[in-house]
Amino acid sequence: MPVPHHHRPLGPLTGGVLALAVLAVSSSAPLVAFAAAPALAIAFWRNLLAVGVLSPFALARRRAEFRALTRSAGGGDGPADGRAPAGVGRREGWWCVLSGVALAAHFATWMPSVQLTSVAAAVALVATQPVWQGLIARGQGRRLPPAVWVGIAVAVGGAVLASGADFAVSGRAFAGDLLAVAGGLFAAIYTALGERARATVTTTTYTTICYGVCALILLVVCLVGGVPLGGYDTGTWLAILGLVAGAQLLGHSMFNYALRRVSATTVSLLILLEAPGAALLAWAWLGQLPRVGALPGLALILAGVTVVVLGGARAGRRAVPVPLPADAAPLSAGPGPLPGSAPDRSA
C-alpha cells in the first residue's frame, strides 16, 4: 500500500480534535507517576479497558470491516451492507496489528521511565518522537521541507526547556532516560504504522485492533515477569480510569482519528505540547516544580509547531491533491456514502 503523501487542510473539527488530544495526553505522565502500581500493569489496564469501551460500538457498526481485514487482498467492493471501505484487506489488518505491537513497546519503555526518572525528564526525552518520525518519513522516500526540520529542532528544544528537565546522573535515572528515548522511537513507529492503516481503515476498527493487540502483549509480559495486576488502592484504580478516559480514549484515539487528515510528522510534533502541560500538572499535583524556562520553552514549542504546520501546508499546496472524504465525527458512523462519492473512513 502506498504511503499517504497528501492530507487535507486542517479543518475546524480536526483542529478541535487535536487540541482535545493534546490536553488529554498531558495528564498521562502525572497520573502514571501518582498511581501506586507497576507501570506495565497500568499500561495493560488502560489498553484493555479502552478496548472494553470501543468493542461494543466496533462490533455493532464495523463488523463487515473486521471481516474484510481477514481477506487475502484489499480493494474491490465491500460486503453487501456496504460498511467495509474499499481497499481494506489482510494487509491493512497487519498494519493494525503491527501498530499494536509498536504501541506495546512504547508503553513497555516509556511508562517505566516515568517511575525511574523525573516526569519532566521522561516527557522531554520521549519528545524526540518527531525526530524519529522525520527519519522514518525519509526512509519511506518522503522529502520533508527544510522548514519542517527547523520546526522539529525548535520544538524538541522547546520541549526540553519547557518540561524543566534536569537529567540526573544516577544509574536509576539514567536507565529511565534511556527507556524514555526508546519510548519516543517506538511511538514514532506506532504513529507511522497508524498512518498507513488509517489511509483506509476507520478509527474505531483501527484503535480496537491496535489496543487489543497491545493489551494482549502487555498481559503476556506481565504474567511472565510476575507483575501484579490487582490489589491496588482506590486512588490507583481511579488514576487508571483517568488514563483510560483521558490519555487513551481522548488522547491516542483522537490523534489516530487525525492521522487521516494530517501527517504522522505533524501529529508527532503536536504531541510535544504534552511536555509543558505535563510539567505544569506535575507541579500542581505532585509538587515537581518546573524551572523558569517553562514559558520560553512553551513559546519555542508553539513556534516550532507553527513552522511545521505552515511548511507542510505550503508543500501540500504545491502537490497534486488527492480527494479524501469529508470530516465526520470521530466516533460516529452515518449512513452509507452517496453513489459516486468517496466512503468515509474516519469513524
Secondary structure, DSSP 8 states (H G I E B T S, - for coil): -----------HHHHHHHHHHHHHHTTHHHHHHH-SS-HHHHHHHHHHHHHHHHHHHHHHH-HHHHHHTTSSS--S---TT--S-TT-SHHHHHHHHHHHHHHHHHHHHHHHHHHHS-HHHHHHHHTTHHHHHHHHHHHTT----HHHHHHHHHHHHHHHHHHT-----SHHHHHHHHHHHHHHHHHHHHHHHHHHHTTTS-HHHHHHHHHHHHHHHHHHHHHHHT---S---HHHHHHHHHHIIIIIIIIIHHHHHHTTTS-HHHHHHHHTTHHHHHHHHHHHHH-----TTHHHHHHHHHHHHHHHHHHHHHHHHHS----------TT---S---TTS------
